[in-house]
Amino acid sequence: MIVWILAGLGTAFVVIGTLGILRFSDVYSRLQASGVSDTVGATLILIALILHGGWQRYDATLIFLVLLLVLTNPIATHSIAKSAFTRGYRGDEDS
């Protein structure tokens, strides 16, 4: 039961982040909408996969993927935002 709840919540976060990317017009709003939601969504889905079958041999790989995701997604989001800021993108121009 908890596996389905985690997988459903993870899917909901990913869908909401995707809708945010499609809905908003500038880089900063898109990063705000997708940065946290995609990280949390994918992490919840991976945790649901770990809990689904008990401890299996591939669960160590999934735990590594969770750690990699939690560490690299915020760095990637920050890098995109810093690049947009460095290039002088203010966010209020029409796209």
For each residue, the residues with C-beta under 8 A, 3 or more apart:
1: 4 5
2: 5 6 51
3: 6 7 48 51 52
4: 1 7 8 48
5: 1 2 8 9
6: 2 3 9 10 44 45 47 48 51
7: 3 4 10 11 44 45 48 49
8: 4 5 11 12
9: 5 6 12 13 41 44
10: 6 7 13 14 40 41 42 43 44 45 46 47 48
11: 7 8 14 15 41 45
12: 8 9 15 16 41
13: 9 10 16 17 37 38 40 41 44
14: 10 11 17 18 37 38 41 42 45
15: 11 12 18 19 41
16: 12 13 19 20 33 37 41
17: 13 14 20 21 33 34 37 38 41
18: 14 15 21 22 34
19: 15 16 22 23 33
20: 16 17 23 24 29 30 32 33 34 37
21: 17 18 24 30 33 34
22: 18 19
23: 19 20 33
24: 20 21 29 30 32 33
25: 29 94 95
26: 29 30 89 91 92 93 95
27: 30 31 80 81 84 89 91
28: 31 32 81 84 91
29: 20 24 25 26 32 33 91
30: 20 21 24 26 27 33 34
31: 27 28 34 35 77 80 81
32: 20 24 28 29 35
33: 16 17 19 20 21 23 24 29 30 37
34: 17 18 20 21 30 31 37 38 77
35: 31 32 38 39 73 74 77
36: 39 40
37: 13 14 16 17 20 33 34 40 41
38: 13 14 17 34 35 41 42 73
39: 35 36 42 43 69 70 73 74
40: 10 13 36 37 43 44
41: 9 10 11 12 13 14 15 16 17 37 38 44 45
42: 10 14 38 39 45 46 69
43: 10 39 40 46 47 66 69 70
44: 6 7 9 10 13 40 41 47 48
45: 6 7 10 11 14 41 42 48 49
46: 10 42 43 49 50 62 65 66 69
47: 6 10 43 44 50 51 66
48: 3 4 6 7 10 44 45 51 52
49: 7 45 46 52 62
50: 46 47 59 62 63
51: 2 3 6 47 48
52: 3 48 49
53: 56
54:
55: 59
56: 53 59
57: 60
58: 61 62
59: 50 55 56 62 63
60: 57 63 64
61: 58 64 65
62: 46 49 50 58 59 65 66
63: 50 59 60 66 67
64: 60 61 67 68
65: 46 61 62 68 69
66: 43 46 47 62 63 69 70
67: 63 64 70 71
68: 64 65 71 72
69: 39 42 43 46 65 66 72 73
70: 39 43 66 67 73 74
71: 67 68 74 75
72: 68 69 75 76
73: 35 38 39 69 70 76 77
74: 35 39 70 71 77 78
75: 71 72 78 79
76: 72 73 79 80
77: 31 34 35 73 74 80 81
78: 74 75 81 82
79: 75 76 82 83
80: 27 31 76 77 83 84
81: 27 28 31 77 78 84 85
82: 78 79 85 86
83: 79 80 86 87
84: 27 28 80 81 87 89 91
85: 81 82 88 89
86: 82 83
87: 83 84
88: 85
89: 26 27 84 85 93
90: 93
91: 26 27 28 29 84
92: 26
93: 26 89 90
94: 25
95: 25 26
